[in-house]
Amino acid sequence: MKVLVTGAAGFIGFHTVNQLLLDGFEVIGLDNINDYYSPQLKYARLKKAGIDQDDIRWYHPTQSSSSSSYRFIRMNLEDKQQLFSLFQSENFDYVINLAAQAGVRYSIENPDVYVQSNIVGFHYILEACRYFPVKHLVHASSSSVYGANAKIPFSEDDKVDSPVSLYAATKKSNELMAHAYSHLYDIPVTCLRFFTVYGPWGRPDMAPMLFAKAISDSKPIKVFNNGDMQRDFTYVGDIVNGVIKTTLTDFDISPKYRVLNIGNGSPVNLMEFISELETGLGKPALKNYMPMQPGDVPKTWADQNQLEKITGYKTEMTLQKGLNKFATWYKSHFNTI
């Protein structure tokens, strides 16, 4: 079985590729390695998977030195002709689309890139799956689509018509586009609404990495909403297991379209998260309490009963163990990247 993983140099993409290879799949990884955050971190992830930076060329596959089942291609999703050529030549069984311009706050400052990457790029993924059919397209949506929803926990049946950031609006647009394509062309599609993911090799623009760096450097961390926030923090290994379980799930409905939450199913107070991270790093945090930021929400909580019912998904990692794994990795790896 051959799987295309877009966003393969990203946080979740990197871990997904590694697990698929362990599970015996042939994998093609795709990423444009943009500079939204340090490309060197992305190259370090790729190197861990056997892809050397010096061997990477635009539009040409690079063979992994550590796995005969993995090749990587540097490409933009917006490069329609190149994307279609890839689909035509590789005949994918599954597509896991994790590529996107991420970041809630960044979308307020740089809206154009979100339209190009998240709307145009995803449109071409759908078009490619239309003309070169796959068994299942799994797409990374986001819990940000729930906006300022006051109902807790967040359910897939809740109205999501009031996004509070452009990033969230593009993710909701993706879900609507996927529904239309699934209905029109009988494409099996699942949109997974990711909640806050943390773990080794994480994104440096997200709270766990920002906190770890500041604590390690003895600098203040920014604690928004004066610490009165809760997040459905989920360890990356649990997320990857859920993504793969979902990808391999057969469809028995029409249209072949689903939206599913994927998270931990249990919100954690931000101050508890910081406390556990302090323990893992062995150092106290200097805290700079700040008001809520535009585009943020005070609480997220995934109702994932549907995902559990359909795939059998269960999280296994406790917050304490997960943050200890993250802190151990950070102390031994991140300062060398």
C-alpha positions in Angstrom: 0.0 0.0 0.0 1.3 3.4 -1.0 0.5 6.6 1.0 1.1 10.2 0.2 1.8 12.3 3.3 1.8 16.0 2.6 3.5 18.3 5.2 6.0 15.5 5.7 8.7 17.8 7.1 6.2 19.2 9.6 5.6 18.1 13.2 2.7 15.7 12.8 3.7 14.8 9.3 7.2 13.7 10.4 5.8 11.4 13.1 3.1 10.0 10.7 5.7 9.1 8.1 7.8 7.3 10.7 4.8 5.3 12.0 3.6 4.3 8.5 7.1 3.1 7.7 7.1 1.0 10.9 3.7 -0.4 9.9 5.1 -1.6 6.5 3.7 1.0 4.1 5.4 2.6 1.1 5.4 6.4 1.7 5.9 9.4 -0.4 6.5 12.6 1.7 5.8 16.0 0.2 6.6 19.4 1.7 7.7 22.9 0.5 9.9 23.5 3.5 8.8 27.1 3.8 10.2 29.5 6.3 7.1 30.1 8.5 9.4 28.7 11.2 13.0 27.5 11.1 13.6 25.4 8.0 16.6 23.9 9.8 14.1 22.1 12.2 12.3 20.7 9.2 15.5 19.5 7.6 16.5 18.0 11.0 13.2 16.0 11.0 13.8 14.9 7.4 17.4 13.8 8.3 16.0 11.7 11.1 14.0 9.9 8.4 17.0 9.4 6.2 16.5 12.4 3.9 19.7 14.6 3.7 19.3 18.3 3.0 22.0 18.3 0.3 20.1 15.7 -1.7 16.8 17.6 -1.8 15.8 19.1 -5.2 12.5 20.8 -6.2 10.1 18.3 -7.8 12.6 15.4 -7.8 12.1 12.5 -5.3 14.9 11.9 -2.8 15.4 8.3 -1.6 15.7 7.8 2.2 19.0 6.4 3.3 17.4 4.6 6.2 14.3 3.1 4.5 13.8 1.7 1.0 10.1 2.5 1.4 10.4 6.2 1.8 10.9 9.0 -0.8 10.6 12.7 -0.3 9.6 15.4 -2.8 9.9 19.2 -2.3 6.8 20.7 -3.8 4.1 23.3 -3.3 0.5 22.0 -3.3 -0.3 25.0 -5.5 1.9 23.6 -8.2 -1.0 21.9 -10.0 0.8 20.4 -12.9 3.5 18.9 -10.8 1.0 17.6 -8.2 -1.1 16.0 -10.9 2.0 14.4 -12.5 2.9 13.0 -9.1 -0.5 11.5 -8.6 -0.5 10.0 -12.1 2.9 8.4 -11.8 2.6 7.1 -8.2 -1.0 5.7 -8.1 -1.5 6.3 -4.4 -3.8 4.1 -2.3 -4.2 6.7 0.5 -3.6 10.5 0.9 -3.0 12.1 4.3 -3.0 15.8 3.8 -1.3 17.5 6.7 0.2 20.4 4.6 -1.2 23.8 5.4 -0.1 27.3 6.5 -0.5 27.0 10.2 -0.9 29.5 13.0 -3.9 31.5 14.3 -2.1 34.7 15.1 0.1 34.7 12.0 -3.0 34.6 9.8 -4.0 38.0 11.1 -0.7 39.4 9.9 -0.2 37.5 6.7 -3.6 36.5 5.2 -2.6 36.1 1.6 -0.4 33.0 2.2 -3.4 31.2 3.9 -5.6 31.6 0.9 -2.9 30.3 -1.4 -1.8 27.3 0.7 -5.0 26.3 2.5 -7.6 27.1 -0.1 -5.9 26.8 -3.5 -3.5 24.1 -2.4 -6.3 22.0 -0.9 -8.4 22.5 -4.0 -5.7 20.9 -6.1 -5.5 18.0 -3.7 -9.2 17.4 -4.2 -8.8 17.7 -7.9 -6.0 15.2 -7.9 -8.1 12.7 -5.9 -10.9 13.3 -8.4 -8.9 12.4 -11.4 -6.6 9.9 -9.8 -8.9 8.2 -7.3 -7.7 7.0 -3.9 -9.2 4.7 -1.3 -9.4 7.5 1.3 -8.3 11.1 1.7 -7.7 12.2 5.3 -7.4 15.9 5.7 -6.1 17.9 8.7 -8.8 20.4 9.9 -8.6 22.1 13.2 -10.5 22.7 16.5 -10.2 26.4 15.6 -13.3 26.0 13.5 -15.3 26.0 16.7 -14.4 29.7 17.2 -15.9 31.2 20.3 -18.3 28.3 20.8 -19.5 28.4 24.4 -20.8 24.8 24.4 -18.4 22.3 26.0 -17.2 19.8 24.9 -17.0 20.6 21.2 -19.0 18.2 19.1 -19.0 17.7 15.4 -22.7 18.5 15.4 -22.1 22.0 16.8 -22.5 25.0 14.5 -19.2 26.3 13.2 -20.3 29.3 11.3 -18.4 32.0 13.3 -14.6 31.5 13.0 -12.6 34.1 14.9 -9.4 33.9 12.7 -8.7 33.6 9.0 -6.9 30.4 9.7 -10.1 28.9 11.1 -12.1 30.2 8.2 -9.8 28.5 5.7 -10.1 25.2 7.7 -13.9 25.4 7.7 -13.7 26.2 3.9 -11.7 23.1 3.4 -14.4 21.0 5.1 -17.1 22.5 2.8 -14.9 21.9 -0.3 -14.3 18.3 0.8 -18.0 17.7 1.3 -18.8 19.0 -2.2 -16.1 16.9 -3.9 -17.1 13.8 -1.9 -20.7 14.3 -2.9 -20.0 15.0 -6.5 -17.3 12.5 -7.3 -17.8 9.8 -4.6 -14.4 10.5 -3.0 -14.0 9.0 0.5 -12.9 11.9 2.7 -12.5 12.4 6.4 -11.6 15.8 7.9 -10.0 15.4 11.3 -10.4 18.4 13.6 -7.0 18.4 15.5 -6.8 19.7 19.0 -3.6 21.0 20.6 -0.8 18.6 19.8 2.5 18.4 21.7 5.6 16.2 21.8 9.1 15.7 20.5 10.1 17.6 17.3 7.2 20.0 17.9 6.5 23.4 16.2 8.5 26.2 17.7 5.6 28.6 17.3 3.4 26.6 19.6 3.1 27.0 23.4 5.0 23.8 24.5 8.1 24.8 22.5 7.9 28.5 23.3 7.6 27.6 27.0 10.4 25.1 26.9 12.8 27.6 25.2 11.9 30.5 27.5 12.2 28.3 30.7 15.6 26.9 29.5 16.9 30.4 28.7 15.6 31.8 32.0 13.3 34.2 30.2 9.6 34.9 31.0 6.9 32.9 29.3 3.8 34.6 28.0 0.7 33.3 29.9 -2.3 34.5 28.0 -5.7 35.3 29.6 -3.8 35.5 32.9 -3.5 31.7 32.9 -7.2 31.1 32.9 -7.2 28.9 29.8 -7.7 25.2 29.2 -6.6 23.1 26.2 -7.2 19.6 25.0 -3.5 18.8 25.0 -2.8 15.6 23.1 0.5 13.7 22.7 1.6 13.4 19.1 1.9 9.6 19.3 -1.8 9.3 20.1 -2.7 11.7 17.3 -0.6 9.7 14.8 -2.2 6.4 15.8 -5.7 8.0 15.3 -4.7 9.4 11.9 -3.6 6.1 10.7 -6.6 4.2 12.2 -8.9 6.7 10.4 -7.0 6.4 7.1 -7.5 2.6 7.0 -11.2 2.7 8.0 -13.6 1.5 5.3 -16.6 3.5 4.3 -20.1 2.2 4.4 -22.0 5.5 4.1 -22.9 7.8 1.2 -21.8 10.5 0.6 -18.4 9.1 1.7 -17.6 12.1 3.9 -17.0 12.5 7.7 -15.8 15.2 10.1 -14.3 13.9 13.3 -12.7 15.4 16.3 -9.3 14.0 17.3 -7.8 15.0 20.7 -7.3 13.8 24.2 -11.0 14.2 25.2 -9.9 15.8 28.5 -9.0 19.5 28.8 -6.0 20.5 30.9 -5.6 23.8 32.8 -2.7 25.9 31.3 -1.1 26.3 34.7 -1.1 22.6 35.3 0.6 22.1 31.9 3.2 24.7 32.8 3.8 23.0 36.1 4.4 19.6 34.6 6.7 21.1 32.0 8.7 22.8 34.8 9.1 19.4 36.5 10.2 17.8 33.2 12.8 20.5 32.5 13.9 20.7 36.1 13.6 24.5 36.2 10.9 27.0 37.3 9.2 29.3 34.8 9.2 33.1 35.0 5.6 34.0 34.1 4.4 37.2 32.3 0.6 37.2 32.6 -1.1 38.8 29.7 -4.7 39.3 28.4 -6.4 37.1 25.8 -5.0 37.4 22.3 -7.2 38.1 19.2 -8.3 34.9 17.6 -7.8 32.8 20.8 -10.4 31.0 22.8 -10.4 30.3 26.6 -11.1 26.6 26.4 -11.0 23.7 24.0 -12.3 20.2 24.7 -12.9 17.4 22.1 -16.0 15.2 22.2 -14.5 12.3 20.3 -17.1 9.7 20.8 -17.6 9.4 17.0 -14.0 8.8 16.3 -13.8 6.1 19.1 -17.0 4.4 17.8 -15.7 4.3 14.2 -12.0 3.5 14.6 -11.6 2.4 18.2 -9.3 5.3 18.9 -8.1 5.7 22.5 -5.4 7.9 23.9 -2.7 6.2 26.0 -0.2 8.9 27.0 -0.7 10.8 30.3 0.2 14.4 30.5 3.0 13.7 33.0 4.6 11.0 30.8 4.0 12.9 27.6 5.6 16.2 28.9 8.5 14.2 30.4 9.2 12.7 26.9 9.0 16.1 25.3 11.3 17.7 28.0 13.8 14.8 27.6 13.9 15.3 23.9 14.1 19.1 24.2 17.1 19.0 26.5 19.0 16.6 24.3 18.1 17.8 20.8 16.6 21.2 20.4 19.6 23.4 21.3 21.7 21.6 18.7 19.3 22.3 15.8 
